[in-house]
């Protein structure tokens, strides 16, 4: 049985360092969209902007991979 990678939105519990955001499935993509909505409802901060940028990059990479697979 295949193991899913760690949740892309979790923190490494031992070091409290954010893990890189990687979107592998449509479910991950949906969760990323929900997280963008949550972040947009929060006050502006540097951390918010960094996370939004990381989410945008991960979502774009997923969309490009999905489009390549459709071709």
N, C-alpha and C positions, 0 to 999 in steps of 0.2 A: 504494500500500500504506500503510495507516494505521500511524503510529508510536505506540508505547506511551509514556506519560509516564515520566519517570525513576522508578526503583525508589523507592517511598515510604519505604523503610527505609535509604536511602543517606545519606551526608553529602556536602555540597558540598566537593569535594576542595580547592578553592582557599582557602576560608575556614574549613573545618572546622566549619561551622554545620549543624545538623540541618535538613533540609528538612521542610516540613509533611507529615504523614501523610495520604494520600488513597487511598481504596480504590475502584478502578474495576471490578474483576472478581472472580469467585468465587475465582480463583487468588490475587489480592491478599488477599482475606478469609482464605483458608486460611493464607497466610503470616503474616498478622496474628495469627491464633490461635496459630500456632507460636511467634511472638515473645513473646506473652503467657506461654506456658508457660516459655520460656527466662528471661524476666524474673522470673517467680515463683520460679524456682530460685536466683536471685541474692540476695545480701544486700541488705537495705533501704538505700535511699539516696534523696536528693532527685531525682536524675536518673532513677532507676528509676520513682519515683512519677509524675514528669512524663510519661515515655514511656508508662506504663500508662494515664494519663488521656487522653493524645493518641490512643492506640490505641482506647480505649473510645469516645471521641467519633467517631472515623473509622468504627469498626465499626457504631455505632448509625446514623450518617448513611447508610451503605451499606444497612443493613437497612431503613431507612425508604424509601429510594429504590427498593429492590427490591420492597417491599410495595406502594408506589404503582404500580409498573409492573404488578404482578399484578392490581390492581383494575380 
